[in-house]
Amino acid sequence: MNIKPIHCPVSGLDIKDHLVHILSMTQQTSPRMPRGRPREFDTDAAIERAMGVFWSCGYHGTSLPDLLEATNLSRGSLYAAFGDKHGLFLRALDRYIDDALARLDSELGPRDNALTGVRTCLAGYVDRTSGVAGKRGCLVVATAMELAAHDIEVEQRIRRFFKTMETRLTGALARAQAAGQLADGVEPASVARLLLCLVEGMRVVGKTDPDRAASQAVVKTLIDRFAK
């Protein structure tokens, strides 16, 4: 059955034509909004905040609500960006390790006096294992104790970090040796391994006994053993 246009005596337009005109204008002026648009946020800032929570509470001691509150993300946004809590933790651990290696490169990088670089590096560890900083401890050391034995992704990251740190220390000590700054018979690789064990051990001891004077004395005693 055909519907005949109804004439409107007031406007002089057919109602059917008027409705078609309105529908056409609505489609032109109301573009369809995309559905499921992801929430925008600063990924680096979210990782930084999450790192602080993991550092203070540990992996198992950090809940998903803790992370949502710290990062100001919704559950959906966190999962979309990082996969899950473990994925976010790995990103936070990577950030911590990158920062530590950048600092190490700054301290041990090429300079006129390589031994001064080693001393600067050790002085930095004295600072980080004393007082409030000492009580907070080290995210790498805490994670090694908590997760490395049964989490292969964590274990690989920490092993690479320690190996890289040992390699950088060996290089600095080799330059010091070439400059005649080390005692006779000192092997740079052996001393680097010793320093690695010292500073990471200081991180552990600093959690309960963050005594700056004691740490300084230990570092001085060790340096006096291998430096001229």
Secondary structure in CASP SS format (residue, H / E / C, confidence):
PFRMAT SS
TARGET T0000
AUTHOR 0000-0000-0000
METHOD secondary structure of the structure
MODEL  1
M C 1.00
N C 1.00
I C 1.00
K C 1.00
P C 1.00
I C 1.00
H E 1.00
C C 1.00
P C 1.00
V C 1.00
S C 1.00
G C 1.00
L C 1.00
D E 1.00
I H 1.00
K H 1.00
D H 1.00
H H 1.00
L H 1.00
V H 1.00
H H 1.00
I H 1.00
L H 1.00
S H 1.00
M H 1.00
T H 1.00
Q H 1.00
Q H 1.00
T H 1.00
S C 1.00
P C 1.00
R C 1.00
M C 1.00
P C 1.00
R C 1.00
G C 1.00
R C 1.00
P C 1.00
R C 1.00
E C 1.00
F C 1.00
D C 1.00
T H 1.00
D H 1.00
A H 1.00
A H 1.00
I H 1.00
E H 1.00
R H 1.00
A H 1.00
M H 1.00
G H 1.00
V H 1.00
F H 1.00
W H 1.00
S H 1.00
C H 1.00
G C 1.00
Y C 1.00
H C 1.00
G C 1.00
T C 1.00
S C 1.00
L H 1.00
P H 1.00
D H 1.00
L H 1.00
L H 1.00
E H 1.00
A H 1.00
T H 1.00
N C 1.00
L C 1.00
S C 1.00
R H 1.00
G H 1.00
S H 1.00
L H 1.00
Y H 1.00
A H 1.00
A H 1.00
F H 1.00
G C 1.00
D C 1.00
K H 1.00
H H 1.00
G H 1.00
L H 1.00
F H 1.00
L H 1.00
R H 1.00
A H 1.00
L H 1.00
D H 1.00
R H 1.00
Y H 1.00
I H 1.00
D H 1.00
D H 1.00
A H 1.00
L H 1.00
A H 1.00
R H 1.00
L H 1.00
D H 1.00
S H 1.00
E H 1.00
L H 1.00
G C 1.00
P C 1.00
R C 1.00
D C 1.00
N C 1.00
A H 1.00
L H 1.00
T H 1.00
G H 1.00
V H 1.00
R H 1.00
T H 1.00
C H 1.00
L H 1.00
A H 1.00
G H 1.00
Y H 1.00
V H 1.00
D H 1.00
R H 1.00
T C 1.00
S C 1.00
G H 1.00
V H 1.00
A H 1.00
G H 1.00
K H 1.00
R H 1.00
G C 1.00
C C 1.00
L H 1.00
V H 1.00
V H 1.00
A H 1.00
T H 1.00
A H 1.00
M H 1.00
E H 1.00
L C 1.00
A C 1.00
A C 1.00
H C 1.00
D C 1.00
I H 1.00
E H 1.00
V H 1.00
E H 1.00
Q H 1.00
R H 1.00
I H 1.00
R H 1.00
R H 1.00
F H 1.00
F H 1.00
K H 1.00
T H 1.00
M H 1.00
E H 1.00
T H 1.00
R H 1.00
L H 1.00
T H 1.00
G H 1.00
A H 1.00
L H 1.00
A H 1.00
R H 1.00
A H 1.00
Q H 1.00
A H 1.00
A C 1.00
G C 1.00
Q C 1.00
L E 1.00
A C 1.00
D C 1.00
G C 1.00
V C 1.00
E C 1.00
P H 1.00
A H 1.00
S H 1.00
V H 1.00
A H 1.00
R H 1.00
L H 1.00
L H 1.00
L H 1.00
C H 1.00
L H 1.00
V H 1.00
E H 1.00
G H 1.00
M H 1.00
R H 1.00
V H 1.00
V H 1.00
G H 1.00
K C 1.00
T C 1.00
D C 1.00
P C 1.00
D C 1.00
R H 1.00
A H 1.00
A H 1.00
S H 1.00
Q H 1.00
A H 1.00
V H 1.00
V H 1.00
K H 1.00
T H 1.00
L H 1.00
I H 1.00
D H 1.00
R H 1.00
F H 1.00
A E 1.00
K C 1.00
END
